Amino acid sequence: MLCKNIIEMIESAYPRCYALSWDNVGLLAGSRQKEVKKIYVALDADDEVVEEAVSVGADMLITHHPLIFSGMKSVTDDDFIGRRIIKMIENKMAYYAMHTNYDVLGMADLAADKLMLEKSEVLEETGMSDTDKGEKKEGIGRIGFLKTMTLAECAKLVKEAFSLEYVKVFGGEEKSVSRVAICPGAGKSVLAEALKKGAQVLITGDIDHHSGIDAAAQGLMVIDAGHYGLEHIFIQDIKQFLEKGLPGIEIIPAPVRHPFHII
């Protein structure tokens, strides 16, 4: 199957128009006319992923985070991004990224379902979509309810749901929570919205010291499960999506491999 046909299938489910204005999604390297028989799926196009995709003979690499994010004035082997792009092109590999369009249309609900969040609704609205039942709000993150539990118990639930060894917690471990917001990835930007919508705890990643303690001081506890910790679910979800829509094409998922170590 040609790369362009695979892109059409992906974008019918995750249209690029749902990506946020600052994002860079779609085909970022390679040819739409490339014949694709094997696809490698990962969260990031880092050196290890690119090497693995080449080693298994992948014709196409699909990631969540775009390797090319801001403008590039040259593509050379003088910098790490250029080297990765060159390696992909040398190996005739197409490279596609599906970032905030997937966050809006896939990641948010998938994360909420993993927590078994009830009465889930959009946390931060970014647009609307047309459905058979009329217009539907779309956006980043979800907010809903869990049975009442302590913050410590909620942290344990997050660890189990996302297969994590640890999380970072801001707030008293014995405090009760039931109104829960979740925003996979970097969630500092949704702290105000979570407070506004009455969340008692926000589950997200990349929360810095001051943001965490300031949120807790305002009554919003935070469980920082890590950027990769919450978003690695993309890999298996897109693997299953591609396998269902592309019979006969081999889909290879990158192993879950956290990008840092706690020593």
C-alpha positions as CSV (number, residue, x, y, z in Angstrom):
1,M,0.0,0.0,0.0
2,L,1.2,3.5,-0.8
3,C,2.1,5.9,2.0
4,K,-0.5,8.4,0.8
5,N,-3.3,5.8,1.3
6,I,-2.1,5.1,4.8
7,I,-2.1,8.8,5.5
8,E,-5.6,9.1,4.2
9,M,-6.8,6.4,6.6
10,I,-5.1,8.0,9.6
11,E,-6.4,11.4,8.8
12,S,-9.9,10.2,8.3
13,A,-9.9,9.2,12.0
14,Y,-7.5,11.9,13.2
15,P,-7.9,14.9,10.9
16,R,-5.0,17.4,11.0
17,C,-7.4,20.3,11.5
18,Y,-7.8,19.2,15.1
19,A,-4.1,19.8,15.9
20,L,-3.4,23.0,17.8
21,S,-2.1,26.0,15.9
22,W,1.4,25.7,17.2
23,D,1.8,22.0,16.3
24,N,3.5,20.3,13.4
25,V,1.7,17.1,12.3
26,G,1.5,15.0,9.2
27,L,4.1,13.7,6.8
28,L,7.4,15.3,7.9
29,A,9.9,13.4,5.7
30,G,9.8,11.0,2.8
31,S,7.5,10.3,-0.2
32,R,3.8,9.9,-0.3
33,Q,4.4,7.4,-3.2
34,K,6.5,5.1,-1.0
35,E,5.3,1.5,-1.0
36,V,4.8,0.5,2.6
37,K,4.8,-3.0,3.9
38,K,6.1,-2.5,7.4
39,I,5.4,0.3,9.9
40,Y,7.2,1.1,13.2
41,V,5.3,3.0,15.9
42,A,6.9,4.9,18.7
43,L,6.3,7.9,21.0
44,D,9.4,9.8,19.9
45,A,11.7,9.7,16.9
46,D,14.8,9.6,19.0
47,D,18.1,8.0,17.9
48,E,17.3,4.6,19.3
49,V,13.8,4.5,17.6
50,V,15.2,5.5,14.2
51,E,17.9,2.9,14.5
52,E,15.4,0.2,15.4
53,A,13.1,1.2,12.6
54,V,15.9,0.9,10.2
55,S,17.1,-2.4,11.6
56,V,13.7,-4.0,11.2
57,G,13.4,-2.7,7.7
58,A,10.4,-0.4,8.3
59,D,9.1,1.5,5.3
60,M,7.4,4.1,7.6
61,L,7.8,5.5,11.0
62,I,4.8,6.9,12.9
63,T,5.4,8.8,16.2
64,H,3.3,10.9,18.5
65,H,5.8,13.7,19.1
66,P,7.0,15.4,15.9
67,L,10.8,15.3,15.4
68,I,10.6,18.5,13.3
69,F,8.8,21.0,15.6
70,S,10.0,24.5,14.8
71,G,11.4,25.9,11.5
72,M,14.6,24.4,10.1
73,K,16.9,26.3,7.8
74,S,19.0,23.3,6.8
75,V,19.0,19.5,7.1
76,T,22.6,18.4,7.6
77,D,24.5,15.9,9.8
78,D,25.7,18.8,11.9
79,D,22.9,18.5,14.4
80,F,20.9,15.5,15.9
81,I,17.6,16.3,14.2
82,G,19.3,16.5,10.7
83,R,21.1,13.3,11.3
84,R,17.9,11.4,12.1
85,I,16.1,12.9,9.0
86,I,19.0,12.0,6.8
87,K,19.1,8.4,8.1
88,M,15.4,8.0,7.4
89,I,15.7,9.4,3.9
90,E,18.8,7.3,3.1
91,N,16.8,4.2,4.1
92,K,13.8,5.4,2.0
93,M,11.6,5.6,5.1
94,A,8.5,7.9,5.3
95,Y,8.1,9.7,8.6
96,Y,4.7,10.8,10.0
97,A,3.7,12.5,13.2
98,M,0.3,12.6,14.9
99,H,0.5,14.8,17.9
100,T,-2.2,17.2,19.3
101,N,-4.8,15.9,16.8
102,Y,-4.4,12.5,18.5
103,D,-4.3,14.2,21.9
104,V,-7.8,15.7,21.2
105,L,-9.4,12.8,19.4
106,G,-7.7,9.8,21.0
107,M,-5.3,10.2,23.9
108,A,-7.7,12.0,26.2
109,D,-10.5,9.5,26.1
110,L,-8.1,6.6,26.1
111,A,-6.5,7.9,29.3
112,A,-9.8,8.5,30.9
113,D,-11.0,5.0,30.1
114,K,-7.8,3.5,31.6
115,L,-8.7,5.2,34.9
116,M,-12.4,4.2,34.4
117,L,-13.4,7.9,34.8
118,E,-17.2,8.3,35.0
119,K,-19.2,11.2,33.5
120,S,-16.1,12.2,31.6
121,E,-16.1,15.5,29.7
122,V,-13.5,17.7,27.9
123,L,-11.1,19.5,30.3
124,E,-9.9,22.3,28.0
125,E,-12.0,22.9,24.9
126,T,-10.1,23.4,21.6
127,G,-12.9,23.1,19.0
128,M,-16.1,21.3,17.9
129,S,-16.8,18.3,15.8
130,D,-20.0,17.3,13.9
131,T,-21.7,14.0,14.9
132,D,-24.9,12.3,14.1
133,K,-26.2,13.8,17.4
134,G,-25.1,17.3,16.5
135,E,-22.0,19.3,17.5
136,K,-19.6,17.8,20.1
137,K,-17.0,19.6,22.2
138,E,-13.4,18.4,21.5
139,G,-10.3,19.3,23.4
140,I,-7.3,18.5,25.6
141,G,-7.7,16.3,28.7
142,R,-10.8,14.9,30.4
143,I,-12.5,15.6,33.8
144,G,-14.9,13.3,35.6
145,F,-15.5,11.2,38.7
146,L,-14.0,8.3,40.5
147,K,-15.3,6.7,43.7
148,T,-14.1,8.7,46.7
149,M,-10.6,7.7,47.7
150,T,-7.5,9.2,49.3
151,L,-4.9,10.9,47.2
152,A,-2.5,8.0,48.0
153,E,-5.0,5.5,46.7
154,C,-5.5,7.6,43.6
155,A,-1.8,7.6,43.0
156,K,-1.7,3.8,43.3
157,L,-4.6,3.6,40.8
158,V,-2.6,5.7,38.3
159,K,0.5,3.5,38.7
160,E,-1.5,0.4,38.1
161,A,-3.5,1.8,35.1
162,F,-0.4,3.1,33.3
163,S,2.1,0.4,34.5
164,L,4.4,2.8,36.4
165,E,6.8,2.2,39.2
166,Y,6.4,5.7,40.7
167,V,4.6,9.0,40.5
168,K,5.2,12.4,42.0
169,V,2.5,13.8,44.3
170,F,1.7,17.3,45.4
171,G,-0.8,17.5,48.3
172,G,-1.7,15.6,51.4
173,E,-1.8,11.8,50.8
174,E,-4.8,11.3,53.1
175,K,-7.0,14.0,51.5
176,S,-10.1,12.6,49.8
177,V,-10.6,13.0,46.0
178,S,-13.4,12.1,43.6
179,R,-13.5,14.9,41.0
180,V,-10.5,14.0,38.8
181,A,-8.9,15.6,35.8
182,I,-6.4,13.9,33.6
183,C,-4.2,15.5,30.9
184,P,-1.5,13.2,29.4
185,G,1.7,14.9,28.5
186,A,2.7,18.3,29.8
187,G,-0.2,19.6,31.9
188,K,1.0,22.8,33.4
189,S,-1.1,24.8,31.0
190,V,-4.4,23.2,32.2
191,L,-3.9,23.8,35.9
192,A,-6.2,26.9,35.8
193,E,-8.9,25.1,33.9
194,A,-8.8,22.1,36.2
195,L,-9.2,24.5,39.2
196,K,-12.0,26.3,37.4
197,K,-13.9,23.1,36.7
198,G,-13.6,21.9,40.3
199,A,-11.1,19.2,40.0
200,Q,-9.7,18.0,43.3
201,V,-6.7,16.3,41.6
202,L,-5.0,16.7,38.2
203,I,-3.1,13.7,36.8
204,T,-0.6,14.8,34.3
205,G,3.2,15.2,33.6
206,D,6.0,17.8,33.6
207,I,4.8,19.7,36.6
208,D,7.6,21.9,38.1
209,H,8.2,22.7,41.8
210,H,6.4,26.0,42.0
211,S,3.4,25.0,39.8
212,G,2.9,21.9,41.9
213,I,3.0,23.6,45.3
214,D,1.0,26.6,44.1
215,A,-1.7,24.3,42.8
216,A,-1.9,22.3,46.0
217,A,-2.2,25.6,48.0
218,Q,-5.3,26.5,45.9
219,G,-6.9,23.1,46.6
220,L,-5.8,21.3,43.5
221,M,-3.7,18.2,44.3
222,V,-1.4,17.0,41.5
223,I,-0.2,13.5,40.5
224,D,2.7,13.9,38.1
225,A,3.0,10.5,36.4
226,G,5.5,11.8,33.8
227,H,5.1,12.9,30.2
228,Y,6.1,9.5,28.8
229,G,4.5,7.8,31.7
230,L,1.0,8.8,30.6
231,E,1.5,9.0,26.8
232,H,3.2,5.6,26.1
233,I,-0.4,4.3,25.7
234,F,-0.2,5.8,22.2
235,I,2.0,3.0,20.9
236,Q,-0.3,0.1,21.5
237,D,-3.4,2.1,20.6
238,I,-2.1,3.1,17.2
239,K,-0.7,-0.4,16.6
240,Q,-4.2,-1.8,17.1
241,F,-5.7,1.0,15.0
242,L,-3.3,0.3,12.1
243,E,-3.7,-3.4,12.3
244,K,-7.4,-3.1,12.0
245,G,-7.3,-0.8,9.1
246,L,-4.3,-2.1,7.2
247,P,-4.5,-5.9,7.0
248,G,-1.4,-7.4,5.4
249,I,0.9,-4.6,6.6
250,E,3.2,-5.5,9.5
251,I,3.0,-3.1,12.5
252,I,5.9,-3.1,14.9
253,P,5.5,-1.3,18.3
254,A,8.5,0.2,20.0
255,P,9.0,-1.3,23.5
256,V,7.9,0.9,26.4
257,R,11.2,2.5,27.4
258,H,11.1,5.5,29.8
259,P,13.6,8.1,28.6
260,F,15.3,8.6,32.1
261,H,16.3,6.6,35.1
262,I,15.8,7.3,38.8
263,I,19.0,6.4,40.7
